Amino acid sequence: MNHRTGFNPLSRPTGHRRAMSRNMVTSLFRFERITTTKAKAREVRRSAEKLITRAKVDSVHNRRQVAKFISDERVLNKLFTEIGPRMKERPGGYTRILKLGFRQGDAADIVLLELVDYKLDDGSADTKTDKKVSKKTSGGTKKAADKKEHDKTVAKEKKSAEKQSAEVKE
């Protein structure tokens, strides 16, 4: 019989299971949507919902209790400033599990674990192109950005020098 089994050990040692659970909950709050197996999602969902319930009331005590589980300060701040207030009116059920199918290698059930109020992008072409352009310009190292700026100034100087030489010849 399987009475009063408190959790699914997921065939892992305690330390590994706890670390995996903390990492997955942190990823869920960071990206608001993760893909994983059904068994892991059901375990992560339990702890994630308890943390969101704590985050609905922003107090020092609640922050310290949640900080025991989530070590990333940015995610902790996001949980209390964005996710908690969004879920204020909801009495529970902050996450949803959507089935995606079976994994190729071992036929494990793959699911999508996401926050209930997760919204997909509109898909408008304008925003996508703007994001791509901004990523290209902002991405890379400082050296790459400086090199681009240097190349632009060199090109401008060449054009102005060519114009001046054309004016002198005339």
C-alpha positions as CSV (number, residue, x, y, z in Angstrom):
1,M,0.0,0.0,0.0
2,N,1.0,3.6,-0.6
3,H,-0.7,5.4,2.2
4,R,0.6,8.6,3.6
5,T,3.6,8.9,1.2
6,G,4.4,12.5,1.5
7,F,6.3,13.1,-1.7
8,N,7.7,11.4,-4.8
9,P,11.4,10.6,-4.3
10,L,11.9,10.6,-8.1
11,S,14.6,7.8,-7.7
12,R,17.1,10.3,-6.5
13,P,19.1,10.8,-3.3
14,T,17.7,13.5,-0.9
15,G,20.4,16.1,-1.7
16,H,20.0,15.7,-5.4
17,R,16.2,15.8,-5.2
18,R,16.2,19.0,-3.1
19,A,18.7,20.8,-5.3
20,M,16.8,19.8,-8.5
21,S,13.5,21.0,-6.9
22,R,15.0,24.4,-5.9
23,N,16.6,24.8,-9.4
24,M,13.4,24.0,-11.2
25,V,11.3,26.3,-8.9
26,T,13.8,29.1,-9.5
27,S,13.6,28.5,-13.3
28,L,9.8,28.5,-13.1
29,F,9.7,31.9,-11.5
30,R,12.5,33.3,-13.7
31,F,10.9,32.2,-17.0
32,E,7.3,31.6,-15.8
33,R,7.3,28.5,-18.0
34,I,9.4,25.3,-18.0
35,T,9.3,22.0,-19.9
36,T,9.9,18.9,-17.8
37,T,8.6,15.4,-17.1
38,K,5.2,14.9,-15.5
39,A,6.5,13.5,-12.3
40,K,9.0,16.3,-11.7
41,A,6.4,18.9,-12.6
42,R,3.9,17.6,-10.1
43,E,6.6,17.7,-7.3
44,V,7.8,21.2,-8.3
45,R,4.2,22.5,-8.5
46,R,3.7,21.6,-4.8
47,S,6.6,23.8,-3.6
48,A,6.0,26.5,-6.1
49,E,2.4,27.0,-5.1
50,K,3.4,27.3,-1.4
51,L,6.0,29.9,-2.2
52,I,3.6,32.0,-4.3
53,T,1.1,31.9,-1.4
54,R,3.9,33.3,0.9
55,A,4.7,35.9,-1.8
56,K,1.2,37.3,-1.8
57,V,2.0,39.1,1.5
58,D,5.3,41.0,1.3
59,S,6.8,40.9,4.8
60,V,10.3,40.3,6.1
61,H,9.3,37.0,7.6
62,N,7.8,35.7,4.4
63,R,10.9,36.9,2.4
64,R,13.2,35.1,4.7
65,Q,11.2,31.9,4.6
66,V,11.1,31.9,0.8
67,A,14.8,32.9,0.7
68,K,15.6,29.5,2.4
69,F,14.3,27.9,-0.8
70,I,15.3,30.4,-3.5
71,S,18.8,31.6,-3.4
72,D,18.7,33.9,-6.4
73,E,18.0,37.5,-5.2
74,R,16.6,38.7,-8.6
75,V,14.1,35.8,-8.7
76,L,13.2,36.4,-5.1
77,N,12.5,40.0,-5.8
78,K,10.5,39.2,-8.9
79,L,8.4,36.7,-6.9
80,F,7.5,39.3,-4.3
81,T,7.1,42.4,-6.6
82,E,5.6,40.9,-9.7
83,I,4.2,37.4,-9.3
84,G,2.8,37.7,-5.8
85,P,0.7,40.8,-6.5
86,R,-0.5,39.3,-9.7
87,M,-1.9,36.3,-7.8
88,K,-3.4,38.4,-5.0
89,E,-7.0,37.7,-5.8
90,R,-6.5,34.0,-6.7
91,P,-7.2,31.6,-3.8
92,G,-4.8,28.9,-5.2
93,G,-4.0,27.0,-8.3
94,Y,-1.3,29.3,-9.5
95,T,0.3,26.8,-12.0
96,R,-0.9,24.6,-14.8
97,I,0.5,21.5,-16.4
98,L,0.0,21.0,-20.1
99,K,0.8,17.7,-21.7
100,L,3.2,17.9,-24.7
101,G,3.7,14.2,-25.5
102,F,6.4,11.7,-25.0
103,R,10.2,12.1,-25.0
104,Q,12.0,10.4,-27.8
105,G,14.6,8.4,-25.9
106,D,12.7,6.9,-23.0
107,A,9.0,7.7,-23.7
108,A,8.7,9.8,-20.5
109,D,5.6,12.1,-20.4
110,I,6.8,15.6,-21.2
111,V,4.7,18.5,-19.9
112,L,4.8,22.3,-19.8
113,L,4.6,23.7,-16.3
114,E,3.6,27.4,-16.3
115,L,2.1,30.1,-14.2
116,V,-1.6,30.4,-14.8
117,D,-1.5,34.1,-15.9
118,Y,1.4,33.4,-18.4
119,K,0.8,35.2,-21.7
120,L,2.4,34.4,-25.0
121,D,3.8,37.2,-27.1
122,D,1.4,38.8,-29.6
123,G,3.4,37.6,-32.5
124,S,3.3,40.9,-34.2
125,A,6.2,41.3,-36.7
126,D,7.1,44.8,-35.6
127,T,8.0,43.7,-32.0
128,K,10.0,40.7,-33.2
129,T,12.1,42.8,-35.6
130,D,12.7,45.4,-32.9
131,K,13.8,42.8,-30.5
132,K,16.2,41.2,-33.0
133,V,17.7,44.6,-33.8
134,S,18.1,45.6,-30.2
135,K,19.7,42.2,-29.4
136,K,22.2,42.6,-32.2
137,T,23.1,46.1,-31.2
138,S,23.3,45.4,-27.5
139,G,24.7,41.9,-27.6
140,G,28.4,41.1,-27.6
141,T,31.3,42.6,-25.7
142,K,32.2,46.2,-25.4
143,K,35.0,45.6,-27.8
144,A,32.6,44.5,-30.5
145,A,30.3,47.5,-29.9
146,D,33.3,49.9,-30.0
147,K,34.6,48.3,-33.2
148,K,31.2,48.8,-34.8
149,E,31.1,52.5,-33.8
150,H,34.7,52.9,-35.0
151,D,33.8,51.4,-38.4
152,K,30.9,53.7,-38.7
153,T,33.0,56.8,-38.0
154,V,35.7,55.6,-40.4
155,A,33.1,55.2,-43.1
156,K,31.7,58.7,-42.5
157,E,35.2,60.2,-42.6
158,K,35.9,58.5,-45.9
159,K,32.6,59.8,-47.4
160,S,33.4,63.3,-46.3
161,A,36.9,63.1,-47.6
162,E,35.7,61.9,-50.9
163,K,33.2,64.8,-51.1
164,Q,35.9,67.3,-50.3
165,S,38.3,65.9,-52.9
166,A,35.5,66.0,-55.5
167,E,34.8,69.6,-54.6
168,V,38.5,70.5,-54.9
169,K,38.7,68.9,-58.4
170,E,35.7,70.9,-59.6
